[in-house]
């Protein structure tokens, strides 16, 4: 048997080297996120948080239909009273707007974790699928599940557009804190209204499959009651879809309007 030469003593051949370096283990609970199970849990929990925000946001926007009310001596649109109240949460215990910004930062963190966990799991699935020579079998998957990554991108782009349109205020007509006026001015443009309608269809599709998969990720998966979680996911997605697309349609139909003469005082 030939003795090892000086050239290869103390060296490992390329065949013996690992194809991918093992990531350094992080302390708990961050180590849990390094696993696929942990990422699924994070995606499910953050997804639940984001769905909750979408529902609450939609309910708050329903105040667009209520018109002008008088509150504490101020006559203003109900949705503007609502927006003002959000900025005044826990005042004077905390400064003006602090609680609202804490909630915003929580949503930003949740949204970031949701995107990262979804991207990481998608990358892992793509690597695993390379081991199969045949094409994936879509018989067991529906349209919503096949389009999750695409609707996810649409939702992200829609969020950026929505923030630029009605939060950051990039248009000349935008007035900070004037929700009713801003919504009516924005959605009176048929092209903008169409963008909101199409984007919210994508939101509903994403929420439908996301909510259905969320229960599975959390271990709630049994053939005897899977129909129940599918029905709940479908029902919630339809409610959100109807509620959100009603706003651009109502503005175009002049059901939701803005009349500055009805406002008697500002904040």
N, C-alpha and C positions, 0 to 999 in steps of 0.2 A: 504494500500500500504506500503510495507516494506521500511524502511528508509535505505539509503546507509550505508554500514558498513565502519568501519575505514580502512579496507583493500583495499577497492576500491575507497575511497574518493580521489578526485584530480587526479585520474588515468584514462586513456582512454583504453577501451578494445581493443584487437588486431583486432577485426572486424571493429573498427572505425579508425584504423590507415591507412594512405595511403600506397598502395603497393609499390610505388616508390617515393622517395623524389623529390620534385620539385627543379630543378636546379636554382641556384641563377641567377637572371637576370643581364646581363652585360650591360654596357652603349652602346649607339648607336655609330657606326654601328655594334658592335660585337653582340648585342642582335639579330640582323637580322639573323646572322649565327646560332643562336640557334634554328631557325625554319627550317622546311623541305623546305619551299620555298626559304629561304636564302641559304641553302646548295645547292639546285638545281641551283640557280643563280651563286654561286661560282664555282660549278663544270662546268657549261656551259661556263663561262667567262674564267676560267683557261684552259678548254679544247680547246677553240678557240685560246688562246695564244699558247698552246702546238702544235696544228695543224699548226699554222703559223710557228713555229720553225721547225717542220718536213719538211714543204714545202721549207723553205729557206735553210735548211741543205741539202736537196736533190738537189736543184738547185746549191748550192755551190759545191757539190760532182760531178756534171756533168762536172766540169772542169777537172776531171780525164781523160776525153776523149781528151782534147785539147793538151796534150803533152807539150813540152818545148817552152817557149817564152822568149824574152829578154825584160826586163823592168828596166829602170833606170840603164842600164849598167850591169844588173845581168841576166844571162841566167839560168833559173830554170823552173821547171814544173809549169804550170799555177796554179794548185791547191795549190802549195806551196807559190806562190806569194799572192794568196788569203788568205791563213792562216796567212802569215806575215802581210798583210794589216789589218786583224782583230785585231791583237795584237797592231797595231800602230794607231788605231782609236783615233782621236782628239789629237794626239801627235803633237807639244809639249805643248798644252794647259793643258793636264793632263799627268801624268807619263805613261810610257810604260805598256800596258796590263790592265790598270785600267778599261777602258770602257768595255773591254771583260769580266772582272770579275764581273762588275756590271750586265751585261746581264746574266752571268751564275748564279749569286745569285738570280736574278729575276726568272729565269727558275726553280731553286731549290725550291724557295718559291711557285711558281705556281704549280709545280709538287707535293709538299707536301700537299698543300691545296686541290688539285684535288684528291689525294689518300684519305685524311681524310674525305672529303665530300662524296666521293663515298662509303667509308667504313661505315660512319655514316648512310647514307641513306639505304644502304644494310641491316644494323643491324635493322633499324626501320621497313623495309619491312618484315624481317624475323619474328620479334615480332608480327607484324600485321597479318601475314599469319598463325600464330599459332591459331588464332581464328577460322580458317576454318578446318573442319575435312576432307574434300575431297582434293585430289591432285589438284595442280594448273592446269588450262586449258591453254595449250600452243597454241591453235588454232589461236589466234590473234597475236602470237609472232613468229618471225623468228629466224633462227639459230644465227644470229649476236647478237640479243638482249638477247637470252638465255645464250650465252657464254661470255657476257661482263666481268663478274668477273674473268673468267678463262683467257681470252685474256689480261685482265688488269694485272694479275699476270705474265703472260708470257712477256708482254711488260716491266714490272719492272725488271725482271730477265735479259732480253735482254739488257736493259739499263746499268745495272751493268756490264755485260759481255763486252759490247761495250766500256764502259769507261775504263775498265781494259785492254782491248785489244789495243785500239787505242788512248787513252788519257793518262792514267796513265803509260802505257808501261811496262807490266810485262814480256815481252819476251826479249831474248838476242839481237834480230835483231832490236829492237825499237830504233829510233832516234828522239829526241824531235824536232818538227817543220818540219820533213821530211814526209809530208802526203802521197805523191805518193809512196815513198819507203815503208812506213809502211802498207799502204793498200794492195799493191801488195804482200808483204811478208806474211801478215795475210791471205788474201783470196786465196793465192796459195795453201793453205791446203784445200783439198776437204771437210774435216769434218767441218772446220770453215766456209767455204762457205755455206755448207748445213745448219748450224745453222743460218746464216744470212738470208738465203732464207726462212726457216720455220718461223723464228721470224718475218720477215717482212710481211708474210702472216697474222700472228696474228695482227700485227700493222694495216694493212689495214682493217681487219674485225672490229677491235676496233674503228678505225676512222670512218668507214661507219656508224655504229649504233650510235656512239657518236655524230657525226655531225648531224645526223637526229634528235636525241633526244634533242640536244642543242637548236635547233630552237623552239621546243616545250616548253622547260624550260624557254626560253626568251619570251614566249607568241606568237610566230609566228606559229600558228597552225590553219589551215583552210582546210577543205576537198577540196575546189576549187583549192588550189595551193600546197597541200601536195605532189603531184606527182613531183612538181618542186624541192622541197627541198630533196626529196628522190633521184631524178636524180642527183642533185648537189652532194649529199653525196656519191653516188655510183661512179660518175665520178671522184671525187677527190681521193677516195680510190683506184680506179684502176690506176690513174696516179701515185700516190705515190708508189703503189705496183710495177708497171712496172719499174719506175725509180730506186727504191732501190734494187730490185733483179737483175737489169741489171749489177750492179757493181761486185758482185761475179761471175756472169756468164761471164762477159767480161774479168775478170782477168784469169779465168780458160781457156778461149778461146784465151788468149794472145792478146786481143784487147787493154786492158789497161796494159801497161808495165812500167818498170823502168830501165833506163840505166844511171848509174852515170857518164859515160864519156860525156854525153850531158850537164852536169852542169859545167859552167865555173867559177862561183864564188858563194860564200855563203853570208849570211847576217851577 
